[in-house]
Amino acid sequence: MAQQHQNEPTSGYAGIDIGGTKIAALIVDDAGAVLARGAVPAPAREGGAAMADAAARLVTDLGQRAGVRVRSAGVGAAGVIDHETGTIRAASATFSDWVGFPLAAELTIRLAVPVGVENDVNAFLLGEAAAASVRDDVLGVMLGTGVGGALIIDGDLRRGPHGAAGEIGHTPGYSDLVCTCGQIGHLETLASGTSIGLRFAERAGEHLGGAREVAARARRGDADAIAVFRAAGLALGVACASAATLLDLPRAIVGGGVAQAWDLLQPGIDEALRTDAPVSGIPLTILPARLGADAVALGAIETARSLDMAATS
Protein backbone atom coordinates (compact mmCIF):
# COMPACT_ATOMS: atom_id res chain seq x y z
CA MET A 1 0.00 0.00 0.00
CA ALA A 2 1.36 3.39 -0.96
CA GLN A 3 2.31 5.64 1.92
CA GLN A 4 -0.14 8.49 2.51
CA HIS A 5 1.37 11.94 2.19
CA GLN A 6 1.10 14.08 5.28
CA ASN A 7 -1.27 16.65 3.76
CA GLU A 8 -3.59 14.14 2.06
CA PRO A 9 -6.97 13.61 3.72
CA THR A 10 -7.73 10.24 5.26
CA SER A 11 -9.60 8.00 2.85
CA GLY A 12 -12.55 5.85 3.79
CA TYR A 13 -16.04 4.67 2.98
CA ALA A 14 -19.58 5.96 3.37
CA GLY A 15 -22.55 3.88 4.44
CA ILE A 16 -26.03 5.30 3.91
CA ASP A 17 -29.32 4.09 5.40
CA ILE A 18 -32.30 5.44 3.43
CA GLY A 19 -35.69 4.96 5.06
CA GLY A 20 -39.08 6.54 4.83
CA THR A 21 -38.61 8.99 7.69
CA LYS A 22 -34.86 9.59 7.89
CA ILE A 23 -31.60 9.20 6.03
CA ALA A 24 -28.63 8.24 8.19
CA ALA A 25 -24.98 7.91 7.21
CA LEU A 26 -21.62 6.87 8.60
CA ILE A 27 -18.08 7.58 7.45
CA VAL A 28 -15.48 4.99 8.39
CA ASP A 29 -11.76 4.68 7.79
CA ASP A 30 -10.05 1.69 6.20
CA ALA A 31 -9.97 -0.13 9.55
CA GLY A 32 -13.71 0.33 10.04
CA ALA A 33 -13.53 2.95 12.78
CA VAL A 34 -16.49 5.33 12.65
CA LEU A 35 -15.21 8.86 12.03
CA ALA A 36 -18.53 10.66 11.59
CA ARG A 37 -22.24 9.89 11.71
CA GLY A 38 -25.35 11.93 11.12
CA ALA A 39 -28.96 11.88 10.00
CA VAL A 40 -31.44 14.14 8.22
CA PRO A 41 -35.19 13.90 7.60
CA ALA A 42 -36.04 11.90 4.48
CA PRO A 43 -37.98 13.92 1.89
CA ALA A 44 -39.80 10.74 0.84
CA ARG A 45 -42.83 12.61 -0.47
CA GLU A 46 -40.69 14.85 -2.69
CA GLY A 47 -39.41 12.09 -4.96
CA GLY A 48 -36.24 10.17 -5.73
CA ALA A 49 -34.16 13.16 -6.79
CA ALA A 50 -34.86 14.95 -3.51
CA MET A 51 -33.90 11.79 -1.59
CA ALA A 52 -30.65 11.46 -3.53
CA ASP A 53 -29.88 15.14 -2.98
CA ALA A 54 -30.42 14.82 0.76
CA ALA A 55 -28.28 11.67 1.02
CA ALA A 56 -25.45 13.19 -1.03
CA ARG A 57 -25.42 16.40 1.01
CA LEU A 58 -25.29 14.41 4.22
CA VAL A 59 -22.35 12.28 3.07
CA THR A 60 -20.49 15.30 1.72
CA ASP A 61 -20.98 17.23 4.97
CA LEU A 62 -19.87 14.27 7.09
CA GLY A 63 -16.81 13.66 4.94
CA GLN A 64 -15.77 17.31 5.19
CA ARG A 65 -16.38 17.33 8.93
CA ALA A 66 -14.23 14.23 9.41
CA GLY A 67 -11.58 15.29 6.89
CA VAL A 68 -12.14 12.08 4.92
CA ARG A 69 -11.97 11.52 1.17
CA VAL A 70 -14.72 9.00 0.47
CA ARG A 71 -13.55 6.36 -2.04
CA SER A 72 -16.88 4.56 -2.46
CA ALA A 73 -20.31 4.46 -0.87
CA GLY A 74 -22.86 1.80 -0.10
CA VAL A 75 -26.57 2.29 0.45
CA GLY A 76 -29.20 0.27 2.26
CA ALA A 77 -32.52 1.47 0.85
CA ALA A 78 -36.11 0.57 1.58
CA GLY A 79 -37.78 -1.36 -1.24
CA VAL A 80 -36.97 -4.13 -3.69
CA ILE A 81 -33.68 -3.31 -5.40
CA ASP A 82 -32.33 -4.31 -8.79
CA HIS A 83 -28.88 -5.17 -7.52
CA GLU A 84 -27.21 -4.96 -10.93
CA THR A 85 -28.34 -1.40 -11.65
CA GLY A 86 -29.12 -0.02 -8.19
CA THR A 87 -32.62 0.92 -9.34
CA ILE A 88 -35.66 0.72 -7.05
CA ARG A 89 -38.01 -1.98 -8.39
CA ALA A 90 -40.78 -1.75 -5.77
CA ALA A 91 -41.46 0.23 -2.60
CA SER A 92 -44.18 1.09 -0.14
CA ALA A 93 -46.64 3.93 -0.60
CA THR A 94 -44.56 5.97 1.89
CA PHE A 95 -42.32 6.98 -1.03
CA SER A 96 -43.26 9.17 -3.98
CA ASP A 97 -41.48 8.77 -7.31
CA TRP A 98 -39.24 6.06 -5.85
CA VAL A 99 -40.10 3.02 -7.97
CA GLY A 100 -37.92 3.09 -11.08
CA PHE A 101 -35.53 5.64 -9.63
CA PRO A 102 -31.88 4.82 -10.57
CA LEU A 103 -30.51 5.49 -7.09
CA ALA A 104 -27.00 4.13 -7.61
CA ALA A 105 -26.46 6.11 -10.80
CA GLU A 106 -27.86 9.33 -9.34
CA LEU A 107 -25.75 9.11 -6.19
CA THR A 108 -22.67 8.26 -8.25
CA ILE A 109 -23.17 11.53 -10.14
CA ARG A 110 -23.69 13.54 -6.96
CA LEU A 111 -20.82 12.03 -4.97
CA ALA A 112 -18.40 11.35 -7.85
CA VAL A 113 -17.49 7.95 -6.41
CA PRO A 114 -18.76 4.41 -7.08
CA VAL A 115 -22.04 3.69 -5.26
CA GLY A 116 -23.70 0.34 -4.67
CA VAL A 117 -27.27 -0.14 -3.45
CA GLU A 118 -28.76 -3.00 -1.43
CA ASN A 119 -32.16 -3.51 0.10
CA ASP A 120 -32.02 -2.14 3.64
CA VAL A 121 -32.65 -5.51 5.31
CA ASN A 122 -29.93 -7.12 3.18
CA ALA A 123 -27.59 -4.37 4.34
CA PHE A 124 -28.67 -4.91 7.95
CA LEU A 125 -27.81 -8.59 7.69
CA LEU A 126 -24.45 -7.91 6.03
CA GLY A 127 -23.53 -5.62 8.92
CA GLU A 128 -24.74 -7.95 11.64
CA ALA A 129 -23.12 -11.02 10.09
CA ALA A 130 -19.78 -9.21 9.83
CA ALA A 131 -20.04 -8.05 13.45
CA ALA A 132 -20.81 -11.59 14.62
CA SER A 133 -18.15 -13.15 12.34
CA VAL A 134 -20.87 -15.28 10.70
CA ARG A 135 -19.53 -16.61 7.42
CA ASP A 136 -21.98 -19.32 6.43
CA ASP A 137 -25.80 -19.42 6.58
CA VAL A 138 -28.06 -17.03 8.49
CA LEU A 139 -31.52 -15.51 8.33
CA GLY A 140 -31.96 -11.82 9.14
CA VAL A 141 -35.27 -10.35 10.27
CA MET A 142 -36.02 -6.68 10.90
CA LEU A 143 -39.05 -5.83 13.03
CA GLY A 144 -39.92 -2.20 12.46
CA THR A 145 -42.93 -0.43 11.00
CA GLY A 146 -43.16 -3.57 8.87
CA VAL A 147 -41.26 -6.87 8.90
CA GLY A 148 -38.41 -7.51 6.48
CA GLY A 149 -36.09 -10.44 5.94
CA ALA A 150 -32.80 -11.36 4.30
CA LEU A 151 -30.70 -14.46 3.75
CA ILE A 152 -27.01 -15.25 3.60
CA ILE A 153 -26.35 -18.68 2.11
CA ASP A 154 -22.83 -20.12 1.85
CA GLY A 155 -21.46 -16.74 2.90
CA ASP A 156 -23.21 -14.72 0.16
CA LEU A 157 -26.41 -12.72 0.12
CA ARG A 158 -29.23 -14.63 -1.53
CA ARG A 159 -31.11 -11.91 -3.41
CA GLY A 160 -33.20 -14.10 -5.67
CA PRO A 161 -33.83 -13.58 -9.39
CA HIS A 162 -36.03 -10.54 -8.71
CA GLY A 163 -34.23 -9.13 -5.66
CA ALA A 164 -37.00 -10.22 -3.30
CA ALA A 165 -35.54 -13.25 -1.49
CA GLY A 166 -36.03 -13.43 2.26
CA GLU A 167 -39.34 -11.51 2.50
CA ILE A 168 -40.39 -13.43 5.57
CA GLY A 169 -42.71 -10.66 6.78
CA HIS A 170 -45.13 -11.49 3.99
CA THR A 171 -45.34 -15.23 4.53
CA PRO A 172 -48.90 -16.32 5.43
CA GLY A 173 -50.56 -18.43 8.08
CA TYR A 174 -50.06 -16.48 11.31
CA SER A 175 -53.46 -14.84 11.77
CA ASP A 176 -56.75 -14.03 10.04
CA LEU A 177 -55.89 -10.32 9.91
CA VAL A 178 -55.42 -8.13 6.85
CA CYS A 179 -51.78 -7.22 6.22
CA THR A 180 -50.55 -3.83 5.01
CA CYS A 181 -50.05 -5.44 1.59
CA GLY A 182 -53.75 -6.34 1.43
CA GLN A 183 -53.32 -10.08 1.86
CA ILE A 184 -54.36 -12.10 4.91
CA GLY A 185 -52.47 -13.47 7.87
CA HIS A 186 -48.88 -12.50 7.16
CA LEU A 187 -46.24 -12.50 9.89
CA GLU A 188 -46.29 -8.71 9.73
CA THR A 189 -49.86 -8.66 11.14
CA LEU A 190 -48.48 -9.79 14.52
CA ALA A 191 -44.79 -8.92 14.69
CA SER A 192 -44.39 -5.39 13.28
CA GLY A 193 -44.32 -2.36 15.53
CA THR A 194 -47.49 -1.04 13.93
CA SER A 195 -49.29 -4.34 14.39
CA ILE A 196 -48.24 -4.68 18.02
CA GLY A 197 -49.90 -1.33 18.68
CA LEU A 198 -53.05 -2.40 16.82
CA ARG A 199 -53.27 -5.80 18.49
CA PHE A 200 -53.02 -4.17 21.92
CA ALA A 201 -55.78 -1.70 21.04
CA GLU A 202 -58.01 -4.59 19.95
CA ARG A 203 -57.44 -6.49 23.18
CA ALA A 204 -57.50 -3.61 25.64
CA GLY A 205 -59.78 -1.13 23.92
CA GLU A 206 -57.08 1.50 24.31
CA HIS A 207 -54.75 2.84 21.65
CA LEU A 208 -51.26 3.53 23.04
CA GLY A 209 -49.32 3.95 19.81
CA GLY A 210 -46.66 1.53 18.59
CA ALA A 211 -44.48 -1.19 20.05
CA ARG A 212 -42.46 1.10 22.32
CA GLU A 213 -45.52 2.29 24.22
CA VAL A 214 -46.95 -1.22 24.46
CA ALA A 215 -43.59 -2.50 25.73
CA ALA A 216 -43.56 0.11 28.48
CA ARG A 217 -47.03 -1.02 29.55
CA ALA A 218 -45.97 -4.70 29.43
CA ARG A 219 -43.01 -4.02 31.70
CA ARG A 220 -45.43 -2.54 34.22
CA GLY A 221 -47.25 -5.87 34.25
CA ASP A 222 -50.16 -5.21 31.87
CA ALA A 223 -51.48 -8.66 30.88
CA ASP A 224 -52.77 -7.55 27.46
CA ALA A 225 -49.47 -5.92 26.53
CA ILE A 226 -47.53 -9.00 27.66
CA ALA A 227 -49.83 -11.25 25.62
CA VAL A 228 -49.39 -9.16 22.46
CA PHE A 229 -45.60 -9.41 22.68
CA ARG A 230 -45.79 -13.12 23.43
CA ALA A 231 -47.90 -13.62 20.31
CA ALA A 232 -45.42 -11.59 18.27
CA GLY A 233 -42.51 -13.64 19.60
CA LEU A 234 -44.33 -16.91 18.96
CA ALA A 235 -45.10 -15.96 15.36
CA LEU A 236 -41.51 -14.78 14.84
CA GLY A 237 -40.13 -18.02 16.27
CA VAL A 238 -42.38 -20.16 14.07
CA ALA A 239 -41.37 -18.13 10.99
CA CYS A 240 -37.68 -18.54 11.76
CA ALA A 241 -38.14 -22.26 12.41
CA SER A 242 -39.96 -22.65 9.09
CA ALA A 243 -37.13 -20.92 7.23
CA ALA A 244 -34.56 -23.01 9.10
CA THR A 245 -36.38 -26.21 8.20
CA LEU A 246 -36.54 -25.29 4.50
CA LEU A 247 -32.95 -24.07 4.21
CA ASP A 248 -31.11 -25.90 7.02
CA LEU A 249 -30.22 -22.62 8.73
CA PRO A 250 -28.48 -22.79 12.12
CA ARG A 251 -29.22 -19.20 13.21
CA ALA A 252 -31.35 -16.12 12.81
CA ILE A 253 -30.53 -12.53 13.79
CA VAL A 254 -33.42 -10.22 14.64
CA GLY A 255 -33.17 -6.44 14.66
CA GLY A 256 -35.26 -3.32 14.20
CA GLY A 257 -36.99 -1.18 16.78
CA VAL A 258 -39.30 -3.94 18.04
CA ALA A 259 -36.29 -6.12 18.90
CA GLN A 260 -35.37 -3.61 21.60
CA ALA A 261 -38.12 -5.35 23.60
CA TRP A 262 -36.30 -8.68 23.35
CA ASP A 263 -37.17 -9.55 26.94
CA LEU A 264 -40.85 -9.42 25.97
CA LEU A 265 -40.45 -11.30 22.67
CA GLN A 266 -38.28 -14.08 24.05
CA PRO A 267 -40.97 -16.06 25.92
CA GLY A 268 -42.88 -16.52 22.66
CA ILE A 269 -39.69 -17.30 20.71
CA ASP A 270 -38.69 -19.92 23.28
CA GLU A 271 -42.16 -21.47 23.12
CA ALA A 272 -41.92 -21.74 19.33
CA LEU A 273 -38.51 -23.38 19.56
CA ARG A 274 -39.92 -25.94 22.02
CA THR A 275 -42.98 -26.81 19.93
CA ASP A 276 -41.88 -26.15 16.33
CA ALA A 277 -38.14 -26.76 16.24
CA PRO A 278 -36.64 -27.88 12.90
CA VAL A 279 -37.18 -31.62 12.46
CA SER A 280 -33.48 -32.03 11.61
CA GLY A 281 -32.79 -31.88 15.33
CA ILE A 282 -30.08 -29.28 14.69
CA PRO A 283 -30.60 -26.44 17.17
CA LEU A 284 -31.79 -23.13 15.78
CA THR A 285 -30.34 -20.10 17.53
CA ILE A 286 -32.39 -16.88 17.35
CA LEU A 287 -30.38 -13.88 18.52
CA PRO A 288 -31.03 -10.15 18.92
CA ALA A 289 -29.03 -7.86 16.66
CA ARG A 290 -25.93 -6.17 18.07
CA LEU A 291 -25.38 -3.03 16.02
CA GLY A 292 -28.54 -1.09 16.82
CA ALA A 293 -29.35 1.90 14.64
CA ASP A 294 -26.00 1.66 12.79
CA ALA A 295 -26.63 -1.83 11.37
CA VAL A 296 -27.92 -0.85 7.92
CA ALA A 297 -25.25 1.80 7.32
CA LEU A 298 -22.48 -0.53 8.51
CA GLY A 299 -23.76 -3.27 6.24
CA ALA A 300 -23.87 -0.81 3.35
CA ILE A 301 -20.18 -0.12 4.01
CA GLU A 302 -19.52 -3.81 3.25
CA THR A 303 -21.00 -3.09 -0.19
CA ALA A 304 -18.80 0.01 -0.53
CA ARG A 305 -15.69 -2.02 0.33
CA SER A 306 -16.58 -4.61 -2.31
CA LEU A 307 -16.93 -1.88 -4.94
CA ASP A 308 -13.59 -0.39 -4.00
CA MET A 309 -11.86 -3.77 -4.10
CA ALA A 310 -13.35 -4.49 -7.53
CA ALA A 311 -12.21 -1.10 -8.82
CA THR A 312 -8.63 -1.55 -7.60
CA SER A 313 -8.15 -5.23 -8.39
N, C-alpha and C positions, 0 to 999 in steps of 0.2 A: 504493500500500500504506500502510495506516495506521501511524503511528509507534508503536513499542512503548514503553509506559510503563516507567520505570526499574525499578519493583518487580515487573513482570510476569515470569513465568518464560519462558525461551526456548521457542518452540514447534518441533515437529518431527514425525518419523514413526518408527514402529516396524516392523521387519522381523523375522519369526519363522520359524525353520526347524524343523519338527517331523518328527523321524525316529523310528525304532524304539528307539534306544538313548539319544538325547539330544534336548533341545530347546535351541536356541540363539537368541539375539536380539541385535539391534542397535538403537540409537537414533541417528538422524541429525538434523542441523538442516536448515533449508531449502536450504542450499547443498550438502548431501550429506555434510558432514563427520561422521565417526563420533564421537559423544560418549560412548557407553557400549556395552559388549558383555558378554555373559555366557552361561552355559550351565548347565543342570541335567539330571539324569538324567530320561529319559522314562518315566513310569509306564504303559508301553504295555499291560501285563497287567491294569491296574486299570480300564480302560475310558475312553471318550471324555470323560466329565466330569472324571475325574482328570487327563487330558492337558490339557484346557482350563484347569483350575485352575492347573496347574503353569506353563503358558505365560503366563497372565494375571499370576500372582505375579511371574514373572521380568520381564515388561515393566514392571509397576508399580514394582518395586524398581529397575530400571535407570533409569526415568524420574525417580524421586525422587533417585537418586544423582547423575544428571547435571543435575538442576534443570530438566527439560524437561517441558513440557505436550504430551503426545502428541495430535495432531489426528486421526490415522487410523493404521490398522495393516494390514499385508499379511502373509499367511502362505504359505509354501511347505510343503505337507504331503504325506507319502507316501500314495500311493493314487490311484485315479481319482476326480476331483473333478467334481461338478456345479457348473459355474462360476456359473450363475445364482443358485443358492441357497447355495453354499459348503458343501454336504453331501457327505460321503464316500460314493461309490458303490461302490467296491471297494477292497480292501486285502489285504496279505499276512497270513498266519496269525500273524505277529509281534504283531499288534494284537488286543486283545480289545475287543468292543463298539465298534468303530470304524466299520464299515460302517453307513450310515444316520445317523451322528451329524451333527447340524447345526452344524458347527464355527464357521462365520461367525456365526451367530445367537448361539451360546453365548458366544463371545469378545466379541461386541458388548455383550452384557449385562454381562459381567465387567469390561470395560475402559471402557464407556460412551463409545466412539467407533466410527465406522464401521470395519468389518473386511472385507477381501476375501481369498479363499482361492484359491490356484492349486496345481496339482500341483507337487511339489518340483522336478522336472526342468524344467518350464515356467518356474518362478521362476529356477532356475539360468541358463537360457538368456536370460531377460530381463536378468538382471544382467550376464552376460558380453557380450551384444550391446551394452548401453549402455556398458560399459567400453571396448569395442573400436570404438565409434561405428559399428556395423553397423546399417543402416537398411533393408535390403532382405530378402534370402532367406538363411537359414542353418539348418543342422541342429545340434542340440545332443545330445551323448551323455554320459551319466554312467556311469562304470565304478566301481561300489562293490560292496557285497555282491551286488547284482544289476546289471543293465544297463538303464538307462532312456533315453528319447529325447524330443526335443521339436522343434518346427518353428516358425520364423518365416517367413511368406510375405507378400511385399509390405509388410513392416514390422509385421505383426500376428501374434500367436500364432495358429497353426492348432490349435484344440482338437479339432475333429471334432464330429459330432453327438452323440456319447456321451462326450466328454471324454477319449478315448483315442488321439488322433492322435499319431504319432511314436514308438510303442512298438517301437522298432527291436530292443530286446533279445530280443523274442519273435518275430522273423522266423526262418524255418527254413532249413535247407540247409547248415549249417556243420559238422555232425558227425553221428555216429550215437548220441550220448549223450542220456540222459534229462535234460530241463531241470527246474528247480525247479517249474515249472507242470505237470509231468507229460507234456508233449509232447516230441517228439524233435528234437534237432539245432539248437536255437535258438542265436543268437549268444551268449547268456548262458552256454552250456555251455563256452565257451572264453575269454570276455573278462571275466567278473566276477572279483572278488577271490577269492570262494569257489571258483570253478571253477579258477582258476590254481593254488590250493593243491591241489585234488584232482588236476588233470592232472599236477602234479609228483609227487605221491605215486604215481600209477599208473606213471609212467615210471621213477622212481628207487627205488620201494619204501620210501620214507621220507616220513613226514608232517611237514612243517615248520610248517604253519599256513596263513595266507592269503598274499596277494600281496606284502605287505611282506617277509615272511621269505624267500619265493622270490626276490624282487628282490635281497635282500642276498646270497643264494647265487649268483645270476647274476652280480653284479658282482665276485664272487671267481673267476669263470671257470667255474662249473659248467655243463657242456654241456646237461644236462637242463633246468636252470632257464632257460638262455638260449633253448632250443628252445620251452619253454612260452610264454614271452613273445613270441617271434617268431610262434608260431601265433595268439596272442591279437591281436597287431598286424595280422597278415594278415587274420584274420576281420573285425576292426574296419574295416580299409581297404576290404575288399570290400563290407561293409554300407554304408559311407558312399558308395562309388562307385555302388552300386545305387540308393540314395536320390537321389543327384545325377543319375543318368540318368533316373529317373522324373520328377523335379521340376525339373530344370535348376538345381540348386543350385551356387553357386560355392564354398561353404566349409562346413566343419564345425568345431565347437568341442567338444573332448573334455575332460571334467573328472572329478571323483571321485577317490577315494583311489588307484585303480590308475594313473591318469594321472600320478601323481607319479613313476612309473617310465617316463617318456616316452622316455628314452634306450634302454630295452629294448624298448618297443613300436615305436619308429620304424622299425627295419629291416623288420619285417613290413608296416607301413603303406606304406613306400616301395615294397616289392615289389608290393603290391596296386595301387598307383597306376601302376606300370610295366606290369602285365599286365592290369588290369581297369579302366583309366581310362574315364570316360564317353565314349561314341562320338561325342558332339558335338564333341570336340576341345577344348572349353573346359576349362582347367585346374581341377582341384578342389584346394583348399587345405584341409588338415586340420591344425588348430592345437591346442596344449594350452591349457586354460583359464588365466585370469590371476588370478582373484580368490580362489582357494584355498577355505578353509573358510567364507568370508563370502559366497560366490556366491549361495546360495539366499536368505539373508536380505536381501542387497542387491537381488536381483531382486524379492523380495516388497515391498520399499520402493517399487519402480516401481508396483506394484499399489496401495499406500497413497496414493501421489501422485495416481494417476488418480481414486481415490475422493474425495480432498479437492478436486481440481479440479472434479469433477462436482457436489459438494455446494455449491461456492461460485460456480459459473458461473450 
